[in-house]
């Protein structure tokens, strides 16, 4: 009856079919160690407890009433004759502690004998049903983090590259000189403030040509620049050239051209008794082009002229004249910011250009490469140097080839002796009165480029 009752209890708790075949519960070695780690009784302790209980039950003595001095006949029985307790009993005790009392009695088989001493005598032909207790939640899992070999190599290579780059940067930085002087930097950053002082700004409507010419003449011959004469104004220069007021109503555009400005420069020199000359420094295309002059040669001549107080320039761009007054050689590498011994291949040159028009900034900073592109264009293609965002444009004209854009140089002669031309002769060779005959054609054979710069508030 007790076996059947145990069978029913086990079936109710496990909700599984329990056969009459003996049930064998086996534990893995790692599970036994895990149970030991949880503070449960180990196998050796269970064996001792079970052996003591069997001895007490065989002797028919209550363990609570047994005296430690009570010597029974059972004490004389050698311990070697007592059979070892079955493993099922030990597993029962372990499961009782694990399940927490859910299974009160576990029987290994329906035909299990009441006497536990006979439990070891079992038939080897009987089938065994095994139970495996999962204790993975009590054992810490070992995470094997395998790193790919390629990833390790790539990381190592990247670290080596970064270290090499740092070493290269350190070597390059250590080689840069920091004892640069102002005289050395002056070779790279050139700006004579006297040129800026001499700029005639603002101009009249479309008078950028004569305004730029007056700016150059004052720098060469007046006390504002490197000369000894009193500075002249636009109005004075126009009067010397034969124009009459109101000067704001003169249409300078139709008759102001490159050769006109160079001729006016000669007339002003003769009137004031000074000597100088004007010529094309760089004009790749069109009439008066400079044969054999390359971009590199022209840039070197411009830089030398800006460092010379006896030379000034006028740059003829799209519908406008203005004056280059300085330049800057910007290194291509940041580590060369304070180096002076740099070649032209290691720098990028920017020209500082003074503008007589108050409608635009007083100083333009333009790359030499953009200026070279403007000068090398041919009709109908052109580049507006003051509106570079528009890019290359096309004129609506039937003429093709040639370009009036250029850089003109105005030079003061080293010898300022008595001039051949007297002021009386200059008065006889004055330009016709353009104030009374507005819009007449220029006296030279060159076609004027017509400046369209509007400097009055009423004009767009």
NULO-683132 format. One record per residue (C-alpha): residue number from 1; residue in one letter; x, z, y. Coordinates in nm, 2 decimals. Each point is the difference from the previous one (the first is absolute). Example, Ala and Ser with C-alpha at 12.3 -4.5 7.8 and 13.67 -1.06 7.14 Angstrom:
residues 2
guro  vexlum  px  pz  py
1  A  1.23  0.78  -0.45
2  S  0.14  -0.07  0.34
This chain:
residues 460
guro  vexlum  px  pz  py
1  X  0.00  0.00  0.00
2  X  0.27  0.08  0.24
3  X  0.17  -0.34  -0.06
4  X  -0.33  -0.18  0.07
5  X  -0.05  0.20  0.31
6  X  0.35  -0.08  0.12
7  X  -0.07  -0.36  -0.07
8  X  -0.32  0.00  0.20
9  X  0.17  0.17  0.30
10  X  0.29  -0.25  -0.01
11  X  -0.24  -0.29  -0.01
12  X  -0.20  0.13  0.30
13  X  0.31  0.05  0.21
14  X  0.18  -0.32  -0.08
15  X  -0.32  -0.22  -0.03
16  X  0.18  -0.19  -0.28
17  X  -0.07  -0.04  -0.37
18  X  0.20  0.24  -0.21
19  X  0.04  -0.10  -0.36
20  X  0.08  0.21  -0.30
21  X  0.35  -0.14  0.01
22  X  0.26  0.24  0.12
23  X  0.09  -0.03  0.36
24  X  0.37  0.01  0.09
25  X  0.10  0.06  0.36
26  X  0.35  -0.10  0.08
27  X  0.20  0.06  0.31
28  X  0.29  -0.20  0.13
29  X  0.32  0.16  0.08
30  X  -0.03  -0.06  0.38
31  X  -0.35  0.15  -0.01
32  X  0.13  0.31  -0.17
33  X  0.26  0.04  0.28
34  X  -0.26  -0.06  0.26
35  X  -0.22  0.27  -0.15
36  X  0.30  0.23  0.02
37  X  0.05  -0.08  0.36
38  X  -0.36  0.10  0.08
39  X  0.05  0.35  -0.13
40  X  -0.18  -0.05  -0.33
41  X  0.12  0.17  -0.32
42  X  0.26  -0.21  -0.18
43  X  -0.01  -0.08  -0.37
44  X  0.24  0.28  -0.11
45  X  -0.22  0.26  0.17
46  X  -0.31  -0.14  -0.16
47  X  0.16  0.01  -0.34
48  X  0.09  0.37  0.04
49  X  -0.35  0.09  0.12
50  X  -0.17  -0.19  -0.28
51  X  0.23  0.16  -0.26
52  X  -0.08  0.35  0.12
53  X  -0.37  -0.07  -0.01
54  X  0.02  -0.13  -0.35
55  X  0.19  0.30  -0.12
56  X  -0.25  0.24  0.16
57  X  -0.29  -0.19  -0.15
58  X  0.15  0.01  -0.34
59  X  0.06  0.37  0.02
60  X  -0.36  0.06  0.11
61  X  0.12  0.22  0.29
62  X  -0.12  -0.01  0.36
63  X  0.30  -0.07  0.23
64  X  -0.14  0.23  0.27
65  X  -0.02  0.30  -0.24
66  X  0.33  -0.07  -0.17
67  X  0.26  0.26  0.07
68  X  0.36  -0.12  0.05
69  X  0.11  0.26  -0.25
70  X  -0.26  -0.09  -0.26
71  X  0.19  -0.15  -0.30
72  X  -0.22  -0.21  -0.22
73  X  0.06  -0.19  -0.31
74  X  -0.01  -0.32  0.21
75  X  0.32  0.10  0.17
76  X  0.18  -0.03  -0.33
77  X  -0.11  -0.36  -0.04
78  X  0.29  -0.23  0.09
79  X  -0.07  -0.22  0.29
80  X  0.14  -0.30  -0.18
81  X  -0.30  -0.01  -0.24
82  X  -0.25  -0.03  0.29
83  X  -0.09  -0.37  0.06
84  X  0.05  -0.13  0.36
85  X  -0.30  -0.04  0.21
86  X  -0.15  -0.35  0.03
87  X  0.06  -0.20  0.31
88  X  -0.38  -0.04  0.05
89  X  -0.03  0.37  0.09
90  X  0.27  -0.03  0.27
91  X  -0.16  -0.31  0.14
92  X  -0.34  0.18  0.01
93  X  0.16  0.27  0.21
94  X  0.16  -0.25  0.23
95  X  -0.33  -0.20  0.05
96  X  -0.18  0.33  0.06
97  X  0.22  0.07  0.29
98  X  0.00  -0.36  0.13
99  X  -0.38  -0.06  -0.02
100  X  -0.06  0.35  0.14
101  X  -0.24  0.13  -0.26
102  X  -0.21  -0.31  -0.04
103  X  0.07  -0.01  -0.37
104  X  -0.02  0.34  -0.16
105  X  0.07  -0.09  -0.35
106  X  0.16  -0.31  -0.13
107  X  0.00  -0.09  -0.37
108  X  0.23  -0.25  -0.14
109  X  -0.22  -0.09  -0.29
110  X  -0.34  0.08  -0.15
111  X  0.17  0.09  -0.33
112  X  0.25  0.23  0.18
113  X  0.03  0.32  -0.21
114  X  -0.08  0.33  0.15
115  X  0.33  0.14  -0.10
116  X  0.26  -0.13  0.23
117  X  0.27  0.07  -0.25
118  X  -0.14  -0.29  -0.20
119  X  0.00  -0.24  0.29
120  X  0.35  -0.13  -0.08
121  X  -0.12  -0.12  -0.34
122  X  -0.14  -0.34  0.09
123  X  -0.02  -0.33  -0.17
124  X  0.24  -0.26  0.13
125  X  -0.25  -0.28  -0.09
126  X  -0.25  0.11  0.26
127  X  -0.03  -0.21  0.32
128  X  0.10  0.17  0.32
129  X  -0.16  -0.04  0.33
130  X  0.24  0.06  0.29
131  X  -0.07  0.12  0.35
132  X  0.24  -0.06  0.28
133  X  -0.01  0.22  0.31
134  X  0.09  -0.17  0.32
135  X  0.21  0.22  0.23
136  X  0.12  -0.27  0.23
137  X  -0.17  0.17  0.30
138  X  0.23  0.30  -0.06
139  X  0.32  -0.19  -0.03
140  X  0.17  -0.15  0.30
141  X  0.03  -0.38  -0.04
142  X  0.34  -0.14  0.05
143  X  -0.03  -0.30  0.25
144  X  0.26  -0.26  -0.07
145  X  0.06  -0.18  0.32
146  X  0.19  -0.31  -0.10
147  X  0.16  -0.19  0.29
148  X  0.05  -0.37  -0.04
149  X  0.36  -0.11  -0.01
150  X  -0.05  -0.28  0.25
151  X  -0.16  0.24  0.26
152  X  0.30  0.23  -0.02
153  X  0.24  -0.29  0.05
154  X  -0.19  -0.14  0.29
155  X  -0.01  0.34  0.17
156  X  0.37  0.05  -0.05
157  X  0.07  -0.35  0.14
158  X  -0.22  0.07  0.31
159  X  0.18  0.32  0.07
160  X  0.34  -0.17  -0.03
161  X  -0.12  -0.27  0.24
162  X  -0.12  0.25  0.26
163  X  0.32  0.20  -0.02
164  X  0.20  -0.32  0.05
165  X  -0.21  -0.10  0.30
166  X  0.05  0.34  0.15
167  X  0.38  -0.03  -0.05
168  X  -0.01  -0.35  0.16
169  X  -0.20  0.13  0.30
170  X  0.24  0.29  0.04
171  X  0.30  -0.23  -0.01
172  X  -0.15  -0.25  0.24
173  X  -0.11  0.28  0.24
174  X  0.34  0.16  -0.01
175  X  0.17  -0.33  0.10
176  X  -0.20  -0.04  0.32
177  X  0.19  0.10  0.31
178  X  -0.17  0.24  0.24
179  X  0.26  0.00  0.27
180  X  -0.15  -0.31  0.18
181  X  0.06  -0.02  0.38
182  X  -0.22  -0.12  0.28
183  X  0.23  -0.29  0.06
184  X  -0.05  -0.11  -0.37
185  X  -0.38  0.03  0.02
186  X  0.00  -0.19  0.32
187  X  0.11  -0.31  -0.19
188  X  -0.32  0.02  -0.21
189  X  -0.25  0.11  0.27
190  X  0.05  -0.20  0.32
191  X  -0.23  0.05  0.30
192  X  0.13  -0.02  0.35
193  X  -0.25  0.19  0.22
194  X  0.10  -0.22  0.30
195  X  -0.17  -0.29  -0.17
196  X  -0.31  0.20  -0.03
197  X  0.02  0.10  0.37
198  X  0.03  -0.36  0.10
199  X  -0.32  -0.11  -0.18
200  X  -0.25  -0.15  0.25
201  X  -0.32  0.15  -0.12
202  X  -0.29  -0.07  0.05
203  X  -0.01  -0.37  0.05
204  X  -0.24  -0.23  0.17
205  X  -0.25  -0.20  -0.19
206  X  0.21  -0.24  -0.22
207  X  0.32  0.08  0.19
208  X  0.19  0.13  -0.30
209  X  0.26  -0.27  0.04
210  X  0.11  0.08  0.36
211  X  -0.05  0.38  -0.07
212  X  0.24  -0.02  -0.29
213  X  0.25  -0.20  0.20
214  X  0.00  0.25  0.29
215  X  0.06  0.28  -0.26
216  X  0.31  -0.18  -0.13
217  X  0.13  -0.08  0.35
218  X  -0.03  0.36  0.11
219  X  0.19  0.13  -0.30
220  X  0.29  -0.25  0.05
221  X  0.04  0.01  0.38
222  X  -0.19  0.30  0.15
223  X  0.09  0.36  0.03
224  X  -0.27  0.08  -0.26
225  X  0.22  -0.16  -0.26
226  X  0.37  -0.10  0.02
227  X  0.00  -0.18  0.34
228  X  0.04  0.09  0.37
229  X  -0.30  -0.18  0.15
230  X  -0.32  0.16  0.11
231  X  -0.27  -0.05  -0.27
232  X  -0.25  -0.28  0.06
233  X  -0.37  -0.01  -0.07
234  X  -0.22  -0.26  -0.15
235  X  -0.14  -0.08  0.34
236  X  0.34  -0.04  0.15
237  X  0.11  -0.23  -0.28
238  X  -0.31  -0.21  0.03
239  X  0.05  -0.04  0.37
240  X  0.37  -0.11  -0.05
241  X  -0.13  -0.26  -0.25
242  X  -0.25  -0.14  0.25
243  X  -0.33  0.17  -0.11
244  X  -0.23  0.15  0.26
245  X  -0.26  0.28  -0.04
246  X  -0.25  0.08  -0.13
247  X  0.22  0.02  -0.31
248  X  -0.28  0.12  -0.23
249  X  -0.17  -0.34  0.04
250  X  0.29  -0.21  -0.11
251  X  -0.05  -0.16  -0.34
252  X  0.35  0.05  -0.15
253  X  -0.10  -0.12  -0.35
254  X  -0.01  -0.38  0.05
255  X  0.35  -0.02  0.15
256  X  0.20  0.29  -0.14
257  X  0.23  -0.11  -0.28
258  X  0.34  0.08  -0.15
259  X  0.20  -0.24  0.21
260  X  -0.20  0.11  0.31
261  X  0.11  0.36  -0.04
262  X  0.37  -0.11  -0.04
263  X  -0.03  -0.21  0.31
264  X  -0.15  0.28  0.20
265  X  0.28  0.23  -0.11
266  X  0.25  -0.24  0.15
267  X  -0.19  -0.02  0.32
268  X  -0.02  0.37  0.04
269  X  0.38  0.03  -0.07
270  X  0.07  -0.26  0.27
271  X  -0.23  0.17  0.25
272  X  0.17  0.35  -0.04
273  X  0.35  -0.14  -0.04
274  X  0.06  0.11  -0.36
275  X  0.12  -0.20  -0.30
276  X  -0.15  -0.02  -0.35
277  X  -0.13  -0.23  -0.26
278  X  -0.29  -0.04  -0.24
279  X  -0.02  -0.17  -0.34
280  X  -0.19  0.00  -0.33
281  X  0.14  0.26  -0.23
282  X  -0.22  -0.09  -0.30
283  X  -0.25  -0.28  -0.01
284  X  -0.03  -0.14  -0.36
285  X  -0.24  -0.28  0.08
286  X  -0.11  -0.23  0.28
287  X  0.17  -0.12  0.31
288  X  0.33  0.18  0.08
289  X  0.02  0.15  -0.35
290  X  0.32  0.18  -0.09
291  X  0.18  -0.20  -0.27
292  X  0.19  0.19  -0.26
293  X  -0.13  0.34  0.11
294  X  -0.13  0.20  -0.30
295  X  -0.22  0.32  0.01
296  X  0.31  0.22  -0.08
297  X  0.20  -0.16  0.28
298  X  -0.29  0.03  0.25
299  X  -0.05  0.37  -0.09
300  X  0.36  0.08  0.04
301  X  0.00  -0.17  0.34
302  X  -0.31  0.19  0.11
303  X  0.15  0.33  -0.10
304  X  0.33  -0.07  0.18
305  X  -0.19  -0.10  0.31
306  X  -0.21  0.31  0.00
307  X  0.32  0.21  0.00
308  X  0.13  -0.20  0.29
309  X  -0.11  0.08  0.35
310  X  0.07  -0.36  0.11
311  X  -0.27  -0.15  -0.23
312  X  -0.38  0.01  -0.01
313  X  -0.26  -0.18  -0.21
314  X  -0.35  -0.14  0.03
315  X  -0.20  -0.06  -0.31
316  X  -0.26  -0.28  0.01
317  X  -0.27  0.08  -0.25
318  X  -0.36  -0.11  -0.04
319  X  -0.13  -0.05  0.36
320  X  0.22  0.27  0.14
321  X  0.35  0.09  0.13
322  X  0.16  0.34  -0.03
323  X  0.35  0.15  -0.01
324  X  0.20  0.15  -0.30
325  X  0.17  0.31  0.13
326  X  0.14  0.17  -0.31
327  X  0.01  0.02  -0.38
328  X  0.03  0.23  -0.29
329  X  0.17  -0.05  -0.34
330  X  -0.21  0.19  -0.25
331  X  0.18  0.08  -0.33
332  X  -0.17  -0.11  -0.31
333  X  0.08  0.33  -0.18
334  X  -0.10  0.34  0.13
335  X  0.33  0.15  -0.10
336  X  0.17  -0.23  0.26
337  X  -0.20  0.13  0.30
338  X  0.32  0.14  0.16
339  X  0.25  -0.25  -0.12
340  X  0.16  -0.22  0.26
341  X  0.21  -0.24  -0.21
342  X  -0.28  -0.21  -0.13
343  X  0.00  -0.38  -0.05
344  X  -0.29  -0.23  0.11
345  X  -0.11  -0.02  -0.37
346  X  -0.06  0.37  -0.01
347  X  -0.22  0.02  0.31
348  X  -0.32  -0.15  0.14
349  X  0.01  -0.09  0.37
350  X  -0.29  0.07  0.23
351  X  0.00  -0.13  0.36
352  X  -0.13  0.21  0.29
353  X  -0.18  -0.24  0.24
354  X  -0.13  0.10  0.35
355  X  -0.33  -0.15  0.09
356  X  -0.09  -0.07  0.37
357  X  -0.38  0.00  -0.09
358  X  -0.18  0.32  0.04
359  X  -0.26  -0.12  -0.25
360  X  0.26  0.07  -0.27
361  X  0.24  0.28  -0.09
362  X  0.30  0.01  0.23
363  X  0.24  -0.01  -0.30
364  X  -0.05  -0.21  -0.31
365  X  0.20  0.07  -0.32
366  X  0.01  -0.31  -0.21
367  X  0.20  -0.10  -0.31
368  X  0.26  -0.27  0.04
369  X  -0.14  -0.16  -0.31
370  X  -0.34  -0.04  0.17
371  X  0.16  -0.15  0.31
372  X  0.20  -0.24  -0.21
373  X  -0.33  -0.11  -0.17
374  X  -0.16  -0.06  0.34
375  X  0.29  -0.21  0.12
376  X  0.03  -0.21  -0.31
377  X  -0.37  -0.09  -0.01
378  X  -0.10  -0.36  0.10
379  X  -0.32  -0.14  0.14
380  X  -0.28  0.04  -0.09
381  X  0.11  0.33  -0.17
382  X  0.09  0.30  0.22
383  X  0.03  0.37  -0.01
384  X  -0.12  0.23  0.27
385  X  0.28  0.26  0.01
386  X  -0.22  0.25  0.19
387  X  -0.28  -0.03  -0.25
388  X  0.17  -0.01  -0.33
389  X  -0.31  0.12  -0.18
390  X  -0.14  -0.35  0.05
391  X  0.28  -0.16  -0.20
392  X  0.09  -0.36  0.01
393  X  -0.25  -0.21  0.20
394  X  -0.07  -0.37  0.07
395  X  -0.05  -0.15  0.34
396  X  -0.26  -0.26  0.06
397  X  0.23  -0.28  0.11
398  X  0.09  -0.35  -0.11
399  X  0.37  0.06  0.06
400  X  0.22  0.10  -0.30
401  X  0.35  0.12  0.00
402  X  0.20  0.18  0.26
403  X  -0.03  0.35  0.15
404  X  0.04  0.12  0.36
405  X  0.07  0.36  -0.11
406  X  0.35  0.11  0.06
407  X  0.24  0.27  0.12
408  X  0.17  -0.08  0.33
409  X  0.31  0.18  0.13
410  X  0.08  0.07  0.37
411  X  0.37  0.09  0.06
412  X  0.18  0.12  0.31
413  X  0.33  -0.17  0.06
414  X  0.31  0.21  0.01
415  X  0.12  -0.17  0.32
416  X  -0.24  0.06  0.29
417  X  0.19  -0.20  0.27
418  X  -0.14  -0.21  0.27
419  X  -0.29  -0.20  -0.13
420  X  -0.01  -0.38  0.04
421  X  -0.37  0.00  0.10
422  X  -0.08  0.16  0.33
423  X  -0.32  0.16  0.09
424  X  -0.08  -0.29  0.23
425  X  0.02  -0.25  -0.28
426  X  -0.21  0.23  -0.21
427  X  -0.28  0.00  0.26
428  X  0.00  -0.38  -0.01
429  X  -0.02  -0.01  -0.38
430  X  -0.29  0.25  -0.03
431  X  -0.28  -0.06  -0.24
432  X  -0.32  -0.16  0.14
433  X  -0.27  0.24  0.11
434  X  -0.18  0.07  -0.32
435  X  -0.24  0.23  0.19
436  X  -0.17  -0.29  0.18
437  X  0.02  -0.25  -0.29
438  X  -0.10  0.21  -0.29
439  X  0.02  -0.15  -0.35
440  X  0.24  -0.28  0.09
441  X  0.24  -0.12  -0.27
442  X  0.35  0.15  -0.02
443  X  0.28  -0.19  0.15
444  X  0.20  0.00  -0.33
445  X  -0.05  -0.24  -0.28
446  X  -0.07  0.28  -0.24
447  X  -0.36  0.07  -0.09
448  X  -0.11  0.35  0.10
449  X  -0.12  0.24  -0.26
450  X  -0.25  0.16  0.24
451  X  -0.01  0.38  -0.02
452  X  -0.35  0.13  -0.07
453  X  0.07  0.37  0.06
454  X  -0.27  0.14  0.22
455  X  0.10  0.31  0.19
456  X  -0.30  0.06  0.23
457  X  -0.28  0.23  -0.08
458  X  -0.26  -0.27  0.06
459  X  0.16  -0.22  -0.27
460  X  -0.03  0.04  -0.37
